[in-house]
Amino acid sequence: MITFGRVALSVACAVALSGCAANMQSSANSTEQNTSSVYAQSPGSVLTEHLNGVQQISLQELSSEQLKITFPGVTSFEFAARDITAEQKQALKTLSTALHQIDFQALEVLGHTDNRGNYDYNLQLSRERAKAVTEYLLSLGFQSDKLGYHGKGPDEPIADNNSAAGQAQNRRIEILVYL
């Protein structure tokens, strides 16, 4: 009888241990799935999460490989100005923190102007605005081989150039993120 009791106890322990092992394996698989889902977030989702509630910055997914960032809540460049304002610098710092959380191939800074004045002057001004933002991003720790800039001049307005408010909206920077 004692032998039967020992066998029964051994079997009960083995069953209990196998159940624990199965639960531990199930728990490990669950943890792996949760960890994988965190790392499987798209860069757009990560940026949206970091920029949620920041009204100065807008994110638009152009394709699965390209995002466009605009700054609708930031006071734009003054007429003929090339310098980045304190408000623009703050928005770029916020964006920088978010961008450092994702893996991207390149950033392209696009400068824009309103349509007042000479076309060639506006094209050069838009390049200088984009260059100023690019240089600021470099100072925030971005790699130069991942940054580029381009001036668009007055060619892509987002607002009516017949009003001062529309012109101010057109004097802007956009950043394309290539994933």
N, CA, C and O of each residue as an XYZ file, in Angstrom:
716
protein
N       0.815     -1.196      0.000
C       0.000      0.000      0.000
C       0.850      1.248      0.000
O       0.537      2.232     -0.670
N       1.939      1.196      0.766
C       2.793      2.366      0.825
C       3.366      2.663     -0.557
O       3.482      3.828     -0.939
N       3.724      1.634     -1.305
C       4.269      1.816     -2.643
C       3.218      2.445     -3.551
O       3.521      3.365     -4.311
N       1.962      1.944     -3.473
C       0.893      2.526     -4.274
C       0.696      4.004     -3.935
O       0.480      4.813     -4.837
N       0.765      4.365     -2.676
C       0.623      5.756     -2.236
C       1.737      6.623     -2.784
O       1.510      7.755     -3.209
N       2.952      6.075     -2.768
C       4.089      6.836     -3.310
C       3.936      7.036     -4.814
O       4.217      8.114     -5.338
N       3.490      5.993     -5.499
C       3.284      6.097     -6.953
C       2.206      7.127     -7.246
O       2.366      7.981     -8.118
N       1.111      7.037     -6.512
C       0.008      7.983     -6.719
C       0.475      9.409     -6.443
O       0.135     10.330     -7.186
N       1.252      9.593     -5.377
C       1.782     10.914     -5.047
C       2.728     11.400     -6.136
O       2.695     12.570     -6.518
N       3.569     10.503     -6.632
C       4.506     10.862     -7.710
C       3.759     11.269     -8.964
O       4.118     12.248     -9.618
N       2.716     10.516     -9.302
C       1.913     10.833    -10.485
C       1.213     12.175    -10.292
O       1.186     12.998    -11.207
N       0.655     12.395     -9.126
C      -0.031     13.662     -8.850
C       0.936     14.832     -8.953
O       0.595     15.878     -9.506
N       2.129     14.661     -8.427
C       3.151     15.726     -8.515
C       3.550     15.968     -9.959
O       3.690     17.112    -10.389
N       3.735     14.883    -10.708
C       4.121     15.022    -12.118
C       3.046     15.759    -12.903
O       3.353     16.628    -13.719
N       1.778     15.410    -12.656
C       0.674     16.082    -13.339
C       0.640     17.561    -12.959
O       0.471     18.429    -13.816
N       0.801     17.832    -11.683
C       0.781     19.219    -11.210
C       1.934     20.012    -11.823
O       1.748     21.144    -12.269
N       3.119     19.416    -11.844
C       4.279     20.107    -12.414
C       4.120     20.333    -13.905
O       4.501     21.385    -14.419
N       3.559     19.352    -14.608
C       3.366     19.547    -16.049
C       2.355     20.659    -16.303
O       2.480     21.417    -17.265
N       1.352     20.749    -15.430
C       0.391     21.854    -15.548
C       1.053     23.193    -15.312
O       0.763     24.162    -16.014
N       1.939     23.260    -14.332
C       2.674     24.502    -14.066
C       3.553     24.858    -15.247
O       3.633     26.018    -15.652
N       4.215     23.840    -15.799
C       5.087     24.089    -16.939
C       4.277     24.601    -18.127
O       4.709     25.509    -18.837
N       3.100     24.011    -18.337
C       2.241     24.452    -19.437
C       1.784     25.888    -19.209
O       1.767     26.690    -20.143
N       1.412     26.220    -17.963
C       1.012     27.593    -17.657
C       2.161     28.564    -17.852
O       1.963     29.666    -18.364
N       3.368     28.165    -17.445
C       4.534     29.036    -17.621
C       4.811     29.248    -19.101
O       5.134     30.362    -19.512
N       4.689     28.184    -19.919
C       4.907     28.303    -21.355
C       3.849     29.208    -21.973
O       4.162     30.059    -22.806
N       2.582     29.021    -21.560
C       1.498     29.861    -22.052
C       1.736     31.320    -21.678
O       1.519     32.220    -22.489
N       2.179     31.545    -20.452
C       2.483     32.904    -19.998
C       3.632     33.492    -20.794
O       3.586     34.667    -21.160
N       4.665     32.702    -21.074
C       5.808     33.174    -21.852
C       5.369     33.531    -23.266
O       5.782     34.557    -23.807
N       4.520     32.674    -23.875
C       4.022     32.965    -25.216
C       3.208     34.245    -25.225
O       3.328     35.050    -26.148
N       2.379     34.442    -24.206
C       1.564     35.647    -24.100
C       2.453     36.876    -23.987
O       2.183     37.899    -24.616
N       3.511     36.782    -23.189
C       4.443     37.905    -23.031
C       5.139     38.207    -24.352
O       5.306     39.368    -24.727
N       5.548     37.134    -25.063
C       6.192     37.341    -26.359
C       5.248     38.028    -27.321
O       5.667     38.921    -28.056
N       3.965     37.631    -27.336
C       3.000     38.260    -28.229
C       2.800     39.720    -27.866
O       2.743     40.574    -28.751
N       2.692     40.020    -26.575
C       2.526     41.410    -26.146
C       3.739     42.230    -26.521
O       3.596     43.352    -27.005
N       4.936     41.694    -26.308
C       6.160     42.401    -26.661
C       6.235     42.607    -28.153
O       6.611     43.685    -28.613
N       5.878     41.577    -28.928
C       5.923     41.692    -30.375
C       4.965     42.755    -30.871
O       5.293     43.507    -31.789
N       3.767     42.829    -30.269
C       2.803     43.819    -30.735
C       3.281     45.234    -30.436
O       2.972     46.158    -31.189
N       4.029     45.422    -29.352
C       4.568     46.746    -29.052
C       5.581     47.135    -30.118
O       5.578     48.266    -30.603
N       6.455     46.188    -30.483
C       7.489     46.488    -31.457
C       6.966     46.488    -32.880
O       7.640     46.980    -33.786
N       5.776     45.944    -33.093
C       5.212     45.881    -34.426
C       4.434     47.138    -34.782
O       3.879     47.217    -35.878
N       4.375     48.120    -33.894
C       3.663     49.362    -34.190
C       4.309     50.042    -35.388
O       5.533     50.049    -35.525
N       3.494     50.604    -36.239
C       4.023     51.323    -37.391
C       4.634     52.637    -36.917
O       4.234     53.181    -35.888
N       5.619     53.148    -37.683
C       6.208     54.443    -37.315
C       5.164     55.550    -37.221
O       5.259     56.431    -36.366
N       4.157     55.501    -38.111
C       3.082     56.491    -38.044
C       2.326     56.424    -36.739
O       1.966     57.456    -36.173
N       2.079     55.204    -36.249
C       1.392     55.023    -34.970
C       2.235     55.547    -33.814
O       1.726     56.190    -32.896
N       3.524     55.264    -33.874
C       4.425     55.734    -32.816
C       4.444     57.260    -32.796
O       4.351     57.871    -31.731
N       4.564     57.877    -33.977
C       4.567     59.344    -34.035
C       3.234     59.919    -33.573
O       3.204     60.897    -32.826
N       2.140     59.321    -34.008
C       0.817     59.795    -33.590
C       0.689     59.739    -32.080
O       0.169     60.663    -31.456
N       1.168     58.644    -31.494
C       1.113     58.484    -30.043
C       1.922     59.576    -29.339
O       1.469     60.144    -28.345
N       3.112     59.866    -29.853
C       3.974     60.877    -29.227
C       3.479     62.303    -29.465
O       3.698     63.188    -28.639
N       2.813     62.517    -30.594
C       2.376     63.871    -30.941
C       0.910     64.122    -30.596
O       0.396     65.214    -30.838
N       0.233     63.118    -30.030
C      -1.177     63.246    -29.677
C      -1.372     64.440    -28.735
O      -0.730     64.540    -27.689
N      -2.248     65.311    -29.123
C      -2.538     66.467    -28.293
C      -1.668     67.683    -28.585
O      -1.904     68.756    -28.029
N      -0.670     67.533    -29.445
C       0.186     68.669    -29.816
C      -0.439     69.314    -31.042
O      -0.269     68.834    -32.162
N      -1.160     70.401    -30.824
C      -1.915     71.022    -31.907
C      -1.031     71.749    -32.914
O      -1.479     72.070    -34.015
N       0.208     72.007    -32.549
C       1.098     72.717    -33.465
C       1.639     71.821    -34.572
O       2.194     72.317    -35.553
N       1.483     70.508    -34.427
C       2.079     69.578    -35.375
C       0.998     68.644    -35.910
O       0.204     68.090    -35.150
N       0.983     68.480    -37.234
C       0.013     67.607    -37.881
C       0.764     66.527    -38.658
O       1.770     66.798    -39.314
N       0.261     65.314    -38.572
C       0.873     64.170    -39.237
C      -0.098     63.595    -40.243
O      -1.262     63.349    -39.928
N       0.387     63.380    -41.468
C      -0.444     62.805    -42.522
C       0.322     61.646    -43.148
O       1.482     61.799    -43.530
N      -0.327     60.483    -43.253
C       0.302     59.326    -43.890
C       0.025     59.402    -45.387
O      -1.113     59.235    -45.825
N       1.084     59.656    -46.176
C       0.933     59.750    -47.627
C       0.931     58.363    -48.261
O       0.227     58.125    -49.243
N       1.719     57.450    -47.697
C       1.764     56.060    -48.135
C       2.355     55.247    -46.983
O       2.678     55.794    -45.929
N       2.491     53.944    -47.193
C       3.066     53.116    -46.130
C       4.554     53.420    -45.933
O       5.155     52.999    -44.945
N       5.138     54.152    -46.876
C       6.566     54.466    -46.797
C       6.860     55.955    -46.651
O       8.023     56.359    -46.644
N       5.815     56.776    -46.534
C       6.048     58.220    -46.477
C       4.993     58.918    -45.618
O       3.791     58.702    -45.777
N       5.478     59.758    -44.708
C       4.628     60.581    -43.851
C       4.939     62.044    -44.125
O       6.058     62.388    -44.504
N       3.944     62.903    -43.931
C       4.161     64.343    -44.082
C       3.792     65.024    -42.779
O       2.713     64.804    -42.228
N       4.706     65.854    -42.295
C       4.499     66.589    -41.050
C       4.387     68.067    -41.389
O       5.230     68.628    -42.090
N       3.327     68.685    -40.876
C       3.124     70.117    -41.058
C       2.943     70.752    -39.680
O       2.778     70.060    -38.675
N       2.975     72.049    -39.658
C       2.919     72.800    -38.404
C       1.803     73.841    -38.455
O       2.075     75.042    -38.440
N       0.542     73.386    -38.515
C      -0.568     74.333    -38.658
C      -0.765     75.249    -37.457
O      -1.305     76.344    -37.615
N      -0.349     74.842    -36.274
C      -0.557     75.651    -35.086
C       0.611     76.556    -34.749
O       0.618     77.200    -33.700
N       1.613     76.610    -35.643
C       2.803     77.414    -35.377
C       2.755     78.667    -36.234
O       2.444     78.608    -37.424
N       3.066     79.800    -35.619
C       3.158     81.041    -36.378
C       4.224     80.855    -37.446
O       5.356     80.477    -37.145
N       3.859     81.120    -38.689
C       4.769     80.876    -39.794
C       5.803     81.991    -39.916
O       5.843     82.915    -39.104
N       6.620     81.885    -40.928
C       7.653     82.888    -41.176
C       7.017     84.240    -41.482
O       5.970     84.325    -42.123
N       7.659     85.264    -41.022
C       7.241     86.614    -41.403
C       7.583     86.834    -42.875
O       8.382     86.091    -43.444
N       6.992     87.832    -43.480
C       7.261     88.136    -44.878
C       8.762     88.335    -45.072
O       9.380     89.123    -44.357
N       9.344     87.633    -46.024
C      10.760     87.688    -46.418
C      11.722     87.181    -45.332
O      12.935     87.328    -45.482
N      11.212     86.591    -44.248
C      12.076     86.114    -43.163
C      12.594     84.710    -43.445
O      11.921     83.883    -44.060
N      13.824     84.471    -42.970
C      14.468     83.168    -43.109
C      14.713     82.503    -41.759
O      14.947     81.297    -41.678
N      14.655     83.305    -40.710
C      15.004     82.817    -39.382
C      13.868     82.021    -38.761
O      12.692     82.336    -38.943
N      14.249     80.976    -38.020
C      13.274     80.157    -37.316
C      12.863     80.892    -36.044
O      13.711     81.372    -35.293
N      11.570     80.975    -35.814
C      11.064     81.647    -34.615
C      11.208     80.732    -33.396
O      11.414     79.527    -33.540
N      11.100     81.301    -32.216
C      11.146     80.517    -30.974
C      10.016     79.490    -30.962
O      10.205     78.365    -30.499
N       8.853     79.869    -31.464
C       7.711     78.950    -31.515
C       8.000     77.781    -32.459
O       7.663     76.637    -32.153
N       8.627     78.070    -33.609
C       8.990     77.001    -34.542
C      10.031     76.079    -33.910
O       9.953     74.860    -34.068
N      10.992     76.640    -33.205
C      12.020     75.823    -32.549
C      11.397     74.880    -31.529
O      11.789     73.717    -31.445
N      10.444     75.360    -30.764
C       9.783     74.511    -29.769
C       9.028     73.370    -30.439
O       9.088     72.231    -29.976
N       8.325     73.665    -31.513
C       7.599     72.618    -32.241
C       8.576     71.602    -32.832
O       8.304     70.402    -32.821
N       9.708     72.076    -33.345
C      10.711     71.166    -33.905
C      11.355     70.303    -32.821
O      11.691     69.145    -33.074
N      11.531     70.849    -31.623
C      12.054     70.039    -30.509
C      11.075     68.928    -30.148
O      11.474     67.785    -29.929
N       9.793     69.274    -30.087
C       8.762     68.276    -29.791
C       8.762     67.194    -30.859
O       8.718     66.005    -30.543
N       8.810     67.600    -32.119
C       8.852     66.658    -33.225
C      10.117     65.804    -33.165
O      10.068     64.599    -33.412
N      11.233     66.419    -32.841
C      12.509     65.703    -32.750
C      12.434     64.559    -31.750
O      12.896     63.452    -32.026
N      11.857     64.827    -30.596
C      11.706     63.789    -29.573
C      10.918     62.609    -30.132
O      11.280     61.455    -29.904
N       9.852     62.890    -30.858
C       9.037     61.826    -31.449
C       9.790     61.097    -32.552
O       9.747     59.868    -32.614
N      10.481     61.828    -33.425
C      11.192     61.201    -34.539
C      12.340     60.313    -34.070
O      12.666     59.319    -34.719
N      12.945     60.667    -32.955
C      14.039     59.839    -32.428
C      13.525     58.489    -31.911
O      14.325     57.615    -31.576
N      12.202     58.309    -31.844
C      11.606     57.053    -31.377
C      11.355     56.054    -32.506
O      10.993     54.906    -32.250
N      11.546     56.487    -33.750
C      11.263     55.594    -34.878
C      12.502     55.425    -35.748
O      13.454     56.202    -35.675
N      12.459     54.395    -36.564
C      13.523     54.143    -37.527
C      13.035     54.656    -38.881
O      12.037     54.163    -39.407
N      13.717     55.619    -39.434
C      13.335     56.149    -40.737
C      14.567     56.183    -41.637
O      15.703     56.167    -41.164
N      14.317     56.231    -42.940
C      15.413     56.267    -43.914
C      15.942     57.684    -44.121
O      17.152     57.898    -44.196
N      15.028     58.646    -44.213
C      15.438     60.018    -44.485
C      14.331     60.999    -44.125
O      13.157     60.638    -44.038
N      14.734     62.242    -43.921
C      13.815     63.366    -43.735
C      14.114     64.385    -44.829
O      15.276     64.664    -45.124
N      13.070     64.935    -45.425
C      13.241     66.002    -46.398
C      12.432     67.207    -45.929
O      11.217     67.123    -45.749
N      13.114     68.313    -45.738
C      12.477     69.547    -45.290
C      12.112     70.360    -46.529
O      12.964     70.629    -47.376
N      10.844     70.748    -46.630
C      10.358     71.518    -47.764
C       9.992     72.922    -47.306
O       9.192     73.096    -46.387
N      10.575     73.909    -47.945
C      10.267     75.300    -47.646
C       9.262     75.852    -48.647
O       9.304     75.512    -49.830
N       8.353     76.710    -48.169
C       7.320     77.309    -49.016
C       7.249     78.810    -48.751
O       7.644     79.288    -47.688
N       6.744     79.532    -49.728
C       6.529     80.977    -49.584
C       5.113     81.318    -50.063
O       4.408     80.484    -50.630
N       4.728     82.564    -49.815
C       3.496     83.051    -50.444
C       3.862     83.474    -51.863
O       4.986     83.240    -52.306
N       2.926     84.094    -52.578
C       3.206     84.444    -53.970
C       3.580     85.911    -54.174
O       3.699     86.364    -55.313
N       3.766     86.654    -53.091
C       4.146     88.065    -53.248
C       5.594     88.170    -53.680
O       6.459     87.462    -53.163
N       5.855     89.047    -54.622
C       7.227     89.296    -55.046
C       7.647     88.429    -56.217
O       6.850     87.712    -56.821
N       8.929     88.527    -56.510
C       9.556     87.855    -57.637
C       9.614     86.339    -57.409
O       9.950     85.876    -56.319
N       9.283     85.582    -58.452
C       9.263     84.117    -58.345
C      10.630     83.564    -57.949
O      10.722     82.758    -57.022
N      11.684     83.981    -58.633
C      13.033     83.458    -58.339
C      13.459     83.795    -56.916
O      14.080     82.976    -56.239
N      13.128     84.992    -56.467
C      13.438     85.381    -55.091
C      12.713     84.455    -54.105
O      13.310     83.979    -53.139
N      11.425     84.204    -54.356
C      10.638     83.330    -53.481
C      11.183     81.900    -53.473
O      11.194     81.245    -52.431
N      11.628     81.422    -54.617
C      12.192     80.080    -54.685
C      13.466     79.996    -53.826
O      13.659     79.037    -53.079
N      14.318     81.003    -53.945
C      15.544     81.031    -53.130
C      15.211     81.177    -51.644
O      15.833     80.530    -50.801
N      14.246     82.011    -51.328
C      13.819     82.198    -49.939
C      13.300     80.885    -49.351
O      13.598     80.555    -48.203
N      12.532     80.144    -50.132
C      12.005     78.869    -49.636
C      13.144     77.878    -49.371
O      13.079     77.107    -48.413
N      14.176     77.891    -50.202
C      15.349     77.033    -49.965
C      16.057     77.429    -48.666
O      16.467     76.572    -47.884
N      16.192     78.719    -48.455
C      16.874     79.213    -47.248
C      16.078     78.860    -45.990
O      16.669     78.537    -44.959
N      14.771     78.916    -46.060
C      13.942     78.515    -44.925
C      14.127     77.023    -44.637
O      14.295     76.623    -43.484
N      14.095     76.217    -45.677
C      14.274     74.773    -45.506
C      15.671     74.468    -44.967
O      15.837     73.583    -44.127
N      16.657     75.191    -45.443
C      18.031     74.972    -44.967
C      18.149     75.338    -43.486
O      18.800     74.623    -42.724
N      17.532     76.434    -43.076
C      17.582     76.850    -41.669
C      16.966     75.785    -40.765
O      17.511     75.496    -39.699
N      15.843     75.197    -41.172
C      15.201     74.148    -40.385
C      16.079     72.897    -40.376
O      16.215     72.243    -39.342
N      16.669     72.564    -41.512
C      17.554     71.397    -41.589
C      18.744     71.564    -40.646
O      19.110     70.630    -39.933
N      19.338     72.735    -40.641
C      20.469     72.993    -39.741
C      20.047     72.900    -38.271
O      20.808     72.428    -37.426
N      18.845     73.350    -37.981
C      18.353     73.243    -36.607
C      18.145     71.778    -36.234
O      18.481     71.373    -35.122
N      17.598     70.983    -37.143
C      17.412     69.555    -36.879
C      18.763     68.860    -36.652
O      18.874     67.962    -35.817
N      19.771     69.281    -37.394
C      21.120     68.739    -37.181
C      21.592     69.042    -35.758
O      22.213     68.200    -35.111
N      21.294     70.239    -35.282
C      21.699     70.612    -33.924
C      20.952     69.804    -32.860
O      21.380     69.733    -31.708
N      19.822     69.191    -33.264
C      19.036     68.363    -32.342
C      19.440     66.882    -32.407
O      18.783     66.026    -31.815
N      20.522     66.595    -33.131
C      21.064     65.241    -33.121
C      20.730     64.355    -34.300
O      21.009     63.157    -34.256
N      20.147     64.893    -35.345
C      19.874     64.075    -36.531
C      21.139     63.948    -37.367
O      21.987     64.840    -37.372
N      21.255     62.830    -38.074
C      22.427     62.574    -38.906
C      22.297     63.314    -40.224
O      21.236     63.311    -40.848
N      23.382     63.947    -40.642
C      23.351     64.738    -41.870
C      23.049     63.890    -43.108
O      22.457     64.386    -44.066
N      23.451     62.612    -43.094
C      23.188     61.771    -44.260
C      21.726     61.343    -44.365
O      21.328     60.726    -45.353
N      20.933     61.665    -43.356
C      19.498     61.347    -43.397
C      18.639     62.587    -43.615
O      17.413     62.488    -43.630
N      19.259     63.747    -43.784
C      18.514     64.996    -43.938
C      18.764     65.624    -45.300
O      19.890     65.647    -45.798
N      17.704     66.124    -45.881
C      17.800     66.880    -47.115
C      16.793     68.015    -47.075
O      15.882     68.019    -46.247
N      16.957     68.970    -47.963
C      15.993     70.074    -48.013
C      15.778     70.510    -49.444
O      16.600     70.267    -50.328
N      14.643     71.162    -49.645
C      14.238     71.560    -50.987
C      13.307     72.768    -50.871
O      12.441     72.808    -49.997
N      13.487     73.734    -51.741
C      12.599     74.893    -51.769
C      11.523     74.725    -52.824
O      11.811     74.365    -53.965
N      10.295     74.984    -52.444
C       9.156     74.865    -53.359
C       8.653     76.226    -53.838
O       7.831     76.299    -54.751
N       9.147     77.310    -53.221
C       8.670     78.632    -53.595
C       7.182     78.771    -53.344
O       6.660     78.242    -52.362
N       6.481     79.495    -54.248
C       5.039     79.709    -54.080
C       4.180     78.671    -54.800
O       2.966     78.844    -54.910
N       4.800     77.591    -55.291
C       4.110     76.654    -56.182
C       3.039     75.768    -55.537
O       2.185     75.236    -56.247
N       3.063     75.597    -54.224
C       2.109     74.694    -53.574
C       1.390     75.380    -52.405
O       1.571     74.992    -51.250
N       0.580     76.391    -52.704
C      -0.126     77.075    -51.618
C      -1.157     76.162    -50.969
O      -1.743     75.291    -51.612
N      -1.359     76.389    -49.677
C      -2.407     75.647    -48.959
C      -3.565     76.561    -48.580
O      -4.579     76.109    -48.048
N      -3.402     77.851    -48.860
C      -4.432     78.837    -48.525
C      -4.460     79.901    -49.621
O      -3.575     79.957    -50.475
N      -5.478     80.730    -49.580
C      -5.665     81.791    -50.568
C      -4.602     82.869    -50.394
O      -4.483     83.460    -49.321
N      -3.839     83.121    -51.438
C      -2.802     84.158    -51.394
C      -3.373     85.572    -51.536
O      -2.610     86.537    -51.556
N      -4.687     85.711    -51.633
C      -5.301     87.036    -51.762
C      -5.595     87.682    -50.414
O      -6.111     88.798    -50.358
N      -5.269     86.983    -49.325
C      -5.475     87.569    -47.998
C      -4.185     87.442    -47.195
O      -3.370     86.556    -47.452
N      -4.006     88.329    -46.225
C      -2.810     88.284    -45.372
C      -2.759     86.980    -44.580
O      -1.689     86.396    -44.404
N      -3.914     86.527    -44.104
C      -3.956     85.273    -43.340
C      -3.564     84.086    -44.227
O      -2.822     83.206    -43.791
N      -4.050     84.059    -45.445
C      -3.703     82.981    -46.379
C      -2.225     83.008    -46.738
O      -1.582     81.962    -46.819
N      -1.694     84.189    -46.950
C      -0.269     84.318    -47.269
C       0.583     83.801    -46.103
O       1.583     83.116    -46.317
N       0.188     84.128    -44.888
C       0.934     83.674    -43.707
C       0.926     82.146    -43.627
O       1.935     81.540    -43.266
N      -0.198     81.526    -43.959
C      -0.271     80.061    -43.933
C       0.627     79.433    -45.002
O       1.169     78.346    -44.805
N       0.776     80.111    -46.111
C       1.599     79.581    -47.200
C       3.096     79.698    -46.919
O       3.888     78.971    -47.520
N       3.495     80.587    -46.028
C       4.911     80.722    -45.630
C       5.181     79.676    -44.544
O       5.043     79.949    -43.351
N       5.564     78.489    -44.977
C       5.602     77.366    -44.044
C       6.720     76.389    -44.384
O       7.395     76.491    -45.408
N       6.874     75.447    -43.477
C       7.789     74.315    -43.646
C       6.966     73.040    -43.536
O       6.043     72.953    -42.725
N       7.303     72.062    -44.349
C       6.761     70.713    -44.237
C       7.947     69.758    -44.166
O       9.016     70.040    -44.708
N       7.753     68.648    -43.505
C       8.816     67.647    -43.419
C       8.258     66.316    -43.893
O       7.251     65.826    -43.381
N       8.933     65.740    -44.884
C       8.564     64.423    -45.362
C       9.458     63.405    -44.648
O      10.673     63.583    -44.559
N       8.845     62.350    -44.150
C       9.555     61.268    -43.465
C       9.474     60.043    -44.375
O       8.388     59.545    -44.670
N      10.634     59.570    -44.812
C      10.702     58.371    -45.645
C      11.039     57.181    -44.743
O      12.069     57.174    -44.069
N      10.167     56.188    -44.738
C      10.327     55.027    -43.862
C      11.063     53.887    -44.554
O      11.279     52.836    -43.950
